[in-house]
Amino acid sequence: MHVLFDMRRKYIAAAFLISLVVVLLLSGAWFFRSSPNNVVRMIALDKLAVLSVVVGEAGGYSLRFDCKDSPHCPYLDGFHDLPLSSGWERNIEFALKALAGIPPYNLEGEREGSRDRRGEDFGFLETSNRFVFVNNDGTEETLFIGSRNDFLHSYYATLDLDEDAPLFLVPENLLSVFSVSRSEMLDSFLVSSLHSFQFVNRIVLTLGAQDPIVLEAVHGEWSLVGDGEADAPFVMELLSVLKTLQFSDVSTEDAHEEREGRFLLEVIVQGTLHDGHSSTEVVTIRDNEAKSGEYIARRGDSPYLFRLKALPRMLVHLRREQVAKIES
């Protein structure tokens, strides 16, 4: 009898749980059907062509997802052949999905009053920081970002500056993903080929008016052309310095933000890619005449100018005799 009672109680509990799940699913489906202004309506990641992040009246950037003529996708508008940082690209993908799922936030009594009062209460202005989402068909939506809710560590947002439009609360850490420097958006390693080569076969370094320092590797053994065997530990350290050299900003040459000055260093790296093909990268570094104490780098004949705030001492003071192996 007790066994039968226990079984009946389990069946009743199971039926109750199933009923509860069904009710929750139905109520959830009703909620989203009755909330056409959910942020999700404007972000269909498979249809998104351009995301513009506008800061104030003039600042910001655009991220393009319509990548017909670019080797990278997505890419930063104006820099179509520069890859994004893989870490930032992952963060953007996560942040867009999270942003798409934010439901309307009902603040009772806060939406009464004029449009002007709404702007004062929540920080919405015509010049507000905002996201502009442009779809493949040309339609677009704008998400205006207002003032900060200190208690909830979030920012008010709306799809319309009208007083009756729904409000959203966007978490502060979600917005921070979109508020990074250009060097954090892009893969900021200056000698980028060193991160894609399977083997480095040749390095040519020209410092100022010195004769070029030419290093070649055969079966993993480095030699200094014209002087025999190279100092292998020194070459490995030199490769590490070149591999970790990063730029702090990038602009196009027609932006006139930087001016190339005195020639300092040219780096030529030749190597073998993972597919077996050979490739060569040339990087030239000069003084930045527009900003004393900084440097400007260029890859080959690329239109991009990369700003460097400092150069490693090893590169500044490199001499041929340092590279040659000292016989004991």
One Martini backbone bead per residue (centre of mass of N, CA, C, O) as a GRO file, in nm:
protein
  328
    1MET     BB    1   0.060   0.063  -0.022
    2HIS     BB    2   0.302   0.249   0.010
    3VAL     BB    3   0.407   0.210  -0.277
    4LEU     BB    4   0.155   0.316  -0.422
    5PHE     BB    5   0.159   0.596  -0.293
    6ASP     BB    6   0.443   0.681  -0.392
    7MET     BB    7   0.376   0.657  -0.693
    8ARG     BB    8   0.142   0.857  -0.699
    9ARG     BB    9   0.312   1.101  -0.597
   10LYS     BB   10   0.509   1.103  -0.837
   11TYR     BB   11   0.299   1.149  -1.061
   12ILE     BB   12   0.190   1.416  -0.954
   13ALA     BB   13   0.459   1.571  -0.955
   14ALA     BB   14   0.519   1.534  -1.257
   15ALA     BB   15   0.259   1.669  -1.363
   16PHE     BB   16   0.314   1.944  -1.232
   17LEU     BB   17   0.583   2.009  -1.374
   18ILE     BB   18   0.476   1.994  -1.661
   19SER     BB   19   0.265   2.217  -1.628
   20LEU     BB   20   0.462   2.440  -1.548
   21VAL     BB   21   0.630   2.443  -1.806
   22VAL     BB   22   0.399   2.507  -2.000
   23VAL     BB   23   0.321   2.777  -1.872
   24LEU     BB   24   0.595   2.915  -1.909
   25LEU     BB   25   0.613   2.887  -2.215
   26LEU     BB   26   0.349   3.039  -2.279
   27SER     BB   27   0.422   3.301  -2.131
   28GLY     BB   28   0.680   3.356  -2.289
   29ALA     BB   29   0.554   3.368  -2.568
   30TRP     BB   30   0.362   3.601  -2.502
   31PHE     BB   31   0.570   3.812  -2.423
   32PHE     BB   32   0.718   3.826  -2.704
   33ARG     BB   33   0.462   3.893  -2.870
   34SER     BB   34   0.393   4.155  -2.677
   35SER     BB   35   0.714   4.254  -2.758
   36PRO     BB   36   0.807   4.423  -3.036
   37ASN     BB   37   1.048   4.605  -2.879
   38ASN     BB   38   1.251   4.416  -2.871
   39VAL     BB   39   1.578   4.415  -2.943
   40VAL     BB   40   1.569   4.160  -3.132
   41ARG     BB   41   1.437   4.300  -3.387
   42MET     BB   42   1.728   4.444  -3.487
   43ILE     BB   43   1.901   4.165  -3.441
   44ALA     BB   44   2.016   3.994  -3.728
   45LEU     BB   45   2.305   3.841  -3.779
   46ASP     BB   46   2.236   3.733  -4.080
   47LYS     BB   47   2.158   4.061  -4.171
   48LEU     BB   48   2.404   4.211  -4.091
   49ALA     BB   49   2.609   4.479  -4.226
   50VAL     BB   50   2.608   4.730  -4.010
   51LEU     BB   51   2.798   4.870  -3.733
   52SER     BB   52   2.741   5.171  -3.556
   53VAL     BB   53   2.948   5.360  -3.334
   54VAL     BB   54   2.831   5.646  -3.163
   55VAL     BB   55   3.013   5.937  -3.039
   56GLY     BB   56   2.832   6.173  -3.030
   57GLU     BB   57   2.890   6.378  -3.311
   58ALA     BB   58   3.180   6.223  -3.435
   59GLY     BB   59   3.242   5.969  -3.311
   60GLY     BB   60   3.371   5.644  -3.398
   61TYR     BB   61   3.249   5.337  -3.567
   62SER     BB   62   3.267   5.068  -3.818
   63LEU     BB   63   3.116   4.744  -3.869
   64ARG     BB   64   3.160   4.496  -4.115
   65PHE     BB   65   2.955   4.217  -4.272
   66ASP     BB   66   2.996   4.304  -4.578
   67CYS     BB   67   3.257   4.093  -4.732
   68LYS     BB   68   3.328   4.086  -5.048
   69ASP     BB   69   3.630   4.268  -5.055
   70SER     BB   70   3.736   4.098  -4.805
   71PRO     BB   71   3.961   3.891  -4.619
   72HIS     BB   72   3.777   3.997  -4.381
   73CYS     BB   73   3.531   3.873  -4.122
   74PRO     BB   74   3.495   4.118  -3.994
   75TYR     BB   75   3.542   4.484  -4.038
   76LEU     BB   76   3.700   4.784  -4.035
   77ASP     BB   77   3.621   5.070  -4.143
   78GLY     BB   78   3.905   5.152  -4.356
   79PHE     BB   79   4.034   4.835  -4.275
   80HIS     BB   80   3.987   4.568  -4.467
   81ASP     BB   81   4.306   4.432  -4.449
   82LEU     BB   82   4.260   4.417  -4.134
   83PRO     BB   83   4.263   4.228  -3.872
   84LEU     BB   84   4.108   4.125  -3.612
   85SER     BB   85   4.089   4.063  -3.303
   86SER     BB   86   4.005   3.764  -3.179
   87GLY     BB   87   3.901   3.857  -2.902
   88TRP     BB   88   3.711   4.088  -2.997
   89GLU     BB   89   3.539   3.923  -3.190
   90ARG     BB   90   3.419   3.740  -2.972
   91ASN     BB   91   3.298   3.967  -2.796
   92ILE     BB   92   3.106   4.080  -3.011
   93GLU     BB   93   2.936   3.830  -3.056
   94PHE     BB   94   2.838   3.807  -2.764
   95ALA     BB   95   2.721   4.099  -2.731
   96LEU     BB   96   2.506   4.085  -2.955
   97LYS     BB   97   2.345   3.851  -2.834
   98ALA     BB   98   2.285   3.991  -2.566
   99LEU     BB   99   2.149   4.247  -2.681
  100ALA     BB  100   1.915   4.091  -2.832
  101GLY     BB  101   1.789   3.980  -2.534
  102ILE     BB  102   1.677   4.246  -2.435
  103PRO     BB  103   1.428   4.352  -2.251
  104PRO     BB  104   1.200   4.537  -2.149
  105TYR     BB  105   1.185   4.814  -1.911
  106ASN     BB  106   0.974   4.873  -1.637
  107LEU     BB  107   0.912   5.213  -1.529
  108GLU     BB  108   0.718   5.319  -1.302
  109GLY     BB  109   0.644   5.664  -1.363
  110GLU     BB  110   0.896   5.747  -1.564
  111ARG     BB  111   0.714   5.807  -1.848
  112GLU     BB  112   0.622   6.066  -1.760
  113GLY     BB  113   0.587   6.326  -1.970
  114SER     BB  114   0.799   6.478  -2.155
  115ARG     BB  115   1.047   6.460  -2.375
  116ASP     BB  116   1.236   6.641  -2.214
  117ARG     BB  117   1.214   6.485  -1.949
  118ARG     BB  118   1.319   6.222  -2.058
  119GLY     BB  119   1.599   6.332  -2.123
  120GLU     BB  120   1.667   6.413  -1.829
  121ASP     BB  121   1.619   6.135  -1.687
  122PHE     BB  122   1.792   5.945  -1.927
  123GLY     BB  123   1.992   6.104  -2.141
  124PHE     BB  124   1.834   6.183  -2.405
  125LEU     BB  125   1.974   6.276  -2.718
  126GLU     BB  126   2.058   6.359  -3.036
  127THR     BB  127   2.379   6.310  -2.928
  128SER     BB  128   2.381   6.037  -2.849
  129ASN     BB  129   2.485   5.757  -2.782
  130ARG     BB  130   2.507   5.494  -3.046
  131PHE     BB  131   2.338   5.241  -3.234
  132VAL     BB  132   2.372   5.129  -3.577
  133PHE     BB  133   2.156   4.916  -3.765
  134VAL     BB  134   2.236   4.752  -4.074
  135ASN     BB  135   2.086   4.592  -4.321
  136ASN     BB  136   2.087   4.436  -4.626
  137ASP     BB  137   1.809   4.608  -4.708
  138GLY     BB  138   1.867   4.906  -4.548
  139THR     BB  139   1.765   4.878  -4.285
  140GLU     BB  140   1.717   5.059  -3.966
  141GLU     BB  141   1.849   5.093  -3.628
  142THR     BB  142   1.834   5.280  -3.313
  143LEU     BB  143   2.039   5.286  -3.017
  144PHE     BB  144   2.001   5.471  -2.739
  145ILE     BB  145   2.225   5.616  -2.502
  146GLY     BB  146   2.220   5.702  -2.176
  147SER     BB  147   2.219   5.698  -1.862
  148ARG     BB  148   2.319   5.598  -1.550
  149ASN     BB  149   2.260   5.315  -1.338
  150ASP     BB  150   2.410   5.279  -1.043
  151PHE     BB  151   2.262   5.037  -0.909
  152LEU     BB  152   2.270   4.845  -1.195
  153HIS     BB  153   2.509   4.891  -1.388
  154SER     BB  154   2.356   5.072  -1.614
  155TYR     BB  155   2.196   5.168  -1.924
  156TYR     BB  156   1.996   5.357  -2.085
  157ALA     BB  157   1.757   5.263  -2.349
  158THR     BB  158   1.646   5.334  -2.697
  159LEU     BB  159   1.457   5.333  -3.015
  160ASP     BB  160   1.310   5.604  -2.907
  161LEU     BB  161   1.255   5.950  -2.820
  162ASP     BB  162   0.988   5.889  -2.742
  163GLU     BB  163   0.795   5.870  -2.452
  164ASP     BB  164   0.656   5.574  -2.538
  165ALA     BB  165   0.903   5.426  -2.548
  166PRO     BB  166   1.089   5.182  -2.469
  167LEU     BB  167   1.295   5.053  -2.219
  168PHE     BB  168   1.643   4.990  -2.141
  169LEU     BB  169   1.898   4.776  -1.990
  170VAL     BB  170   2.247   4.814  -2.021
  171PRO     BB  171   2.516   4.671  -1.943
  172GLU     BB  172   2.824   4.793  -1.882
  173ASN     BB  173   3.001   4.542  -1.976
  174LEU     BB  174   2.875   4.540  -2.261
  175LEU     BB  175   2.963   4.826  -2.359
  176SER     BB  176   3.277   4.790  -2.320
  177VAL     BB  177   3.329   4.624  -2.580
  178PHE     BB  178   3.279   4.897  -2.769
  179SER     BB  179   3.510   5.061  -2.575
  180VAL     BB  180   3.778   5.067  -2.770
  181SER     BB  181   4.059   5.070  -2.915
  182ARG     BB  182   4.195   5.021  -3.220
  183SER     BB  183   4.426   4.828  -3.121
  184GLU     BB  184   4.209   4.629  -2.987
  185MET     BB  185   4.052   4.555  -3.252
  186LEU     BB  186   4.320   4.488  -3.368
  187ASP     BB  187   4.584   4.330  -3.496
  188SER     BB  188   4.885   4.467  -3.333
  189PHE     BB  189   5.095   4.324  -3.491
  190LEU     BB  190   5.337   4.434  -3.694
  191VAL     BB  191   5.482   4.150  -3.757
  192SER     BB  192   5.252   3.936  -3.869
  193SER     BB  193   5.402   3.692  -4.010
  194LEU     BB  194   5.519   3.559  -3.741
  195HIS     BB  195   5.209   3.433  -3.690
  196SER     BB  196   5.203   3.250  -3.984
  197PHE     BB  197   5.460   3.111  -3.979
  198GLN     BB  198   5.632   2.811  -3.971
  199PHE     BB  199   5.890   2.940  -4.114
  200VAL     BB  200   6.197   3.110  -4.081
  201ASN     BB  201   6.449   3.203  -4.336
  202ARG     BB  202   6.460   3.536  -4.335
  203ILE     BB  203   6.659   3.828  -4.227
  204VAL     BB  204   6.639   4.190  -4.276
  205LEU     BB  205   6.851   4.453  -4.141
  206THR     BB  206   6.812   4.818  -4.145
  207LEU     BB  207   7.021   5.073  -3.998
  208GLY     BB  208   7.014   5.333  -4.140
  209ALA     BB  209   7.346   5.349  -4.282
  210GLN     BB  210   7.377   5.065  -4.263
  211ASP     BB  211   7.439   4.766  -4.333
  212PRO     BB  212   7.291   4.491  -4.387
  213ILE     BB  213   7.137   4.235  -4.194
  214VAL     BB  214   7.184   3.888  -4.275
  215LEU     BB  215   6.958   3.617  -4.215
  216GLU     BB  216   6.988   3.253  -4.221
  217ALA     BB  217   6.797   2.943  -4.258
  218VAL     BB  218   6.919   2.598  -4.219
  219HIS     BB  219   6.776   2.361  -4.057
  220GLY     BB  220   6.775   2.580  -3.801
  221GLU     BB  221   7.039   2.728  -3.896
  222TRP     BB  222   7.207   3.021  -3.825
  223SER     BB  223   7.324   3.285  -4.044
  224LEU     BB  224   7.573   3.533  -4.128
  225VAL     BB  225   7.604   3.699  -4.395
  226GLY     BB  226   7.965   3.704  -4.427
  227ASP     BB  227   8.011   3.562  -4.100
  228GLY     BB  228   7.863   3.307  -4.060
  229GLU     BB  229   7.774   3.217  -3.769
  230ALA     BB  230   7.515   3.261  -3.554
  231ASP     BB  231   7.363   3.375  -3.265
  232ALA     BB  232   7.106   3.195  -3.166
  233PRO     BB  233   6.994   3.333  -2.905
  234PHE     BB  234   6.986   3.617  -3.032
  235VAL     BB  235   6.789   3.549  -3.262
  236MET     BB  236   6.554   3.458  -3.079
  237GLU     BB  237   6.525   3.731  -2.938
  238LEU     BB  238   6.474   3.896  -3.193
  239LEU     BB  239   6.216   3.747  -3.280
  240SER     BB  240   6.057   3.812  -3.022
  241VAL     BB  241   6.058   4.119  -3.055
  242LEU     BB  242   5.920   4.126  -3.336
  243LYS     BB  243   5.662   3.958  -3.253
  244THR     BB  244   5.579   4.177  -3.004
  245LEU     BB  245   5.541   4.411  -3.182
  246GLN     BB  246   5.336   4.706  -3.123
  247PHE     BB  247   5.070   4.904  -3.192
  248SER     BB  248   4.866   5.199  -3.090
  249ASP     BB  249   4.799   5.290  -3.394
  250VAL     BB  250   4.590   5.375  -3.689
  251SER     BB  251   4.625   5.514  -4.024
  252THR     BB  252   4.581   5.696  -4.297
  253GLU     BB  253   4.769   5.888  -4.512
  254ASP     BB  254   4.511   6.092  -4.571
  255ALA     BB  255   4.471   6.198  -4.261
  256HIS     BB  256   4.724   6.361  -4.142
  257GLU     BB  257   4.828   6.253  -3.847
  258GLU     BB  258   5.098   6.173  -3.985
  259ARG     BB  259   5.473   6.199  -4.014
  260GLU     BB  260   5.730   6.102  -4.195
  261GLY     BB  261   6.066   6.066  -4.123
  262ARG     BB  262   6.332   5.943  -4.020
  263PHE     BB  263   6.520   5.682  -4.087
  264LEU     BB  264   6.569   5.365  -3.898
  265LEU     BB  265   6.403   5.091  -4.006
  266GLU     BB  266   6.433   4.765  -4.170
  267VAL     BB  267   6.210   4.482  -4.219
  268ILE     BB  268   6.279   4.150  -4.348
  269VAL     BB  269   6.050   3.874  -4.395
  270GLN     BB  270   6.101   3.524  -4.452
  271GLY     BB  271   5.865   3.249  -4.529
  272THR     BB  272   5.667   2.961  -4.430
  273LEU     BB  273   5.375   2.839  -4.470
  274HIS     BB  274   5.144   2.591  -4.395
  275ASP     BB  275   5.098   2.545  -4.724
  276GLY     BB  276   5.416   2.603  -4.842
  277HIS     BB  277   5.427   2.893  -4.888
  278SER     BB  278   5.580   3.187  -4.970
  279SER     BB  279   5.679   3.489  -4.778
  280THR     BB  280   5.682   3.859  -4.761
  281GLU     BB  281   5.789   4.116  -4.523
  282VAL     BB  282   5.771   4.480  -4.499
  283VAL     BB  283   5.923   4.704  -4.251
  284THR     BB  284   5.898   5.054  -4.177
  285ILE     BB  285   6.086   5.287  -3.967
  286ARG     BB  286   6.001   5.611  -3.831
  287ASP     BB  287   5.972   5.909  -3.755
  288ASN     BB  288   5.743   6.135  -3.586
  289GLU     BB  289   5.682   6.461  -3.675
  290ALA     BB  290   5.404   6.506  -3.513
  291LYS     BB  291   5.546   6.321  -3.269
  292SER     BB  292   5.755   6.340  -3.037
  293GLY     BB  293   5.896   6.016  -2.961
  294GLU     BB  294   5.769   5.881  -3.205
  295TYR     BB  295   5.645   5.629  -3.439
  296ILE     BB  296   5.653   5.507  -3.786
  297ALA     BB  297   5.483   5.252  -3.969
  298ARG     BB  298   5.529   5.032  -4.263
  299ARG     BB  299   5.377   4.809  -4.498
  300GLY     BB  300   5.525   4.854  -4.746
  301ASP     BB  301   5.268   5.005  -4.965
  302SER     BB  302   5.083   5.074  -4.755
  303PRO     BB  303   4.834   5.314  -4.636
  304TYR     BB  304   4.934   5.247  -4.354
  305LEU     BB  305   4.985   5.397  -4.027
  306PHE     BB  306   5.194   5.307  -3.757
  307ARG     BB  307   5.196   5.354  -3.416
  308LEU     BB  308   5.481   5.418  -3.200
  309LYS     BB  309   5.591   5.479  -2.865
  310ALA     BB  310   5.816   5.250  -2.899
  311LEU     BB  311   6.147   5.105  -2.894
  312PRO     BB  312   6.341   4.861  -2.869
  313ARG     BB  313   6.668   4.861  -2.778
  314MET     BB  314   6.763   4.635  -2.962
  315LEU     BB  315   6.691   4.792  -3.229
  316VAL     BB  316   6.838   5.065  -3.185
  317HIS     BB  317   7.137   4.905  -3.102
  318LEU     BB  318   7.197   4.739  -3.339
  319ARG     BB  319   7.469   4.512  -3.428
  320ARG     BB  320   7.651   4.300  -3.610
  321GLU     BB  321   7.840   4.181  -3.377
  322GLN     BB  322   7.595   4.065  -3.207
  323VAL     BB  323   7.516   3.826  -3.418
  324ALA     BB  324   7.774   3.702  -3.405
  325LYS     BB  325   7.958   3.435  -3.339
  326ILE     BB  326   8.155   3.354  -3.065
  327GLU     BB  327   8.457   3.229  -3.039
  328SER     BB  328   8.620   3.022  -2.788
   0.00000   0.00000   0.00000
